[in-house]
Amino acid sequence: LNMKLFNDLLEAHGYVTLKTSNGVEAVELARAHKPDLILMDIQLPGMDGLEVLARLRGAPSRPRVVVMTADDAPETLLRAVREHAFRYVTKPVEPAELCAVVASVLASPPDLRPIEVVSAKPDWVELLVPCDRDAATRIQEFLSQLDSDLPENVRADVGQAFRELLN
């Protein structure tokens, strides 16, 4: 979806949107308007989306951030988690899926604790995950996005195992 269609889609579903095309303005808008949710690409001019996440991380009224990108490298996903992205969506994303993600994120309790990356190496990831149902869903989604040499069904099973342990 291009930026105009993306905003039109969300506005048609009753959401109020603010638009920007660069990272510096995104930080300024977030600080001035205190949005509930930011949908952000990683590839932004001026300051990339991961840097925007880092700058918003300590904000007192930090919005939830859904990172949307075609970059599915494990390092990108882990950095997004490390900077407290609430969700991670791989592009291209279908309009119905995007609306479902927005609705799901906004319906989540406001006091959710972030998923913390304790350490990350090419063959090992250590996470600190809050023990609640919302975190279980989020970690399962993050794990399903993580590119690894495991077959898809094994990754799905690992994600499901994490979800069951946290529940």
N, C-alpha and C positions, 0 to 999 in steps of 0.2 A: 504494500500500500504506500502511495506517496503521501507526503505530509498533509496536503489538502484533503484527500479522501479519508485519511486517518482521523483528522479532526472532525470532518463532517460526520463520519460514522459514530464517533463518541458523542457528539452533540445531538445526533438523531436519537441516541439512547438516553438523553436527558442529562448528560454530563456537561459541566462548564469547563472549557479548556483555555489554556494560555499556550501560546506557541512561541518557540524560538528555534533558531537554527544553529546556535553555537553554544559551547560550554560555559563561557563567561556569562552570557545572558541567562543561562539556565540557573546558575548559582544566584545571580542577582534576583531573578524572578522568584526563586524558591525562598529566599530570605525575606523579600518584600511581601509576598502573597501567602506564604505558609500553606501550600497545597497539601491535600491529603495523600496524593499519589503523583509520582512523576514517571512517565513512560519515556525511556531514553535509549537512544542508540549509543554504541560505544564510539563510533566514528563521527566525531563532531569537530568542526573547525575551532581553532583558538584554544580549546582545552578538551581533551577527550572525555567520554562519559565516565570512565573509571576515575579520572581526576576529579570530576564533578562529585562523584560518590564520596571520594575521600574528603573533599571540602565540606560536604554536607554532613558527614559522619558525626561530628561533635555538636551540631546545631541542637538547641534546646527543643525545638519543635520540628525535628527532622521528619520529612515526609517518607513514606514508603516508596521505594524505587524499584521499578520493573525494568531490567536491562533487556533490550531487544537488539540482537546482532546476528549477523551471518557468520561471525567468527566463533567457531565452536572448539577452539583450542582449549585443552584442559587448563592452561595457565590463565586464560581469560576468564573462564568460569570461576576458578578458585580465587582470582583477584576480585571478581565481582562479589563473591561470598565474603571474602576477607573485608571488603569495604561496606558490608552489610546491605547488599542488594536484597530486596525482599523476594523477588522472583527473577527468573532468567528465561527469556523466550528466544528461541532460535528463529530467525527470519529465513524464508518468508513465512508470515503468519496469516492464517485465514481470518477474515473479519469476525466470524462467529467465535473463534478461539480467543481472539483478542478481547472481545466483549466479555467473554466468560472469565478471562484472567482479571480484567478490571473489576468486575463484579465480585469475584472471589477475594481479591486483595482488599477491597473496600469493606467487605463483610467480615473480615478477620478482626478479632479483638484488638483494641488500640494499644494494649500494653505487652505485646509479644516481644520476647527477648530475641536478639539476633542469634544466628548460627555463627560460631567463631571458628576460624581456621587456626588450629594450634600449630600444625606444621604440614608442609606439602612438599613431597619429593616425587620424582617420576614414577616410583613404584609404591608410594605410601602416602596416604592422606589421613591426617588426624583432625577430627572436628569435635568441638564442644557444642552439643545440641541440647536445647531445653527439652525436658520431658513433658511434652504436651501434644495434643492431636494436631494442632496447626503446624507445629515444627515438624512433626512426623510427615505431614503432607509435603511441606516445603523441601525437606531433605530428600524425600523420594523423588521429587521433581528434579532437584539439582543432580542427584545421582543418575537419573535417566539421561540427562544432558551431557554428563561427563564422558568424553571420548576416551575409550580405553581399548585394549586389545581383547577384551572379553566379548563373547558373543552377546547379542541383544537379549536373548532369554536369560542369560546368567546375570547381566546387569539388572534386568527387571526383577529377578529373584533376590538379588542383593538389596535393591531398593525396598522391596516388599519386606525383607527380613528386618531392615532398619526400622521401617514403619511399625512392624509388629512389636519390636523391642521397646520403642518409644511409647506405644499405646499401652 
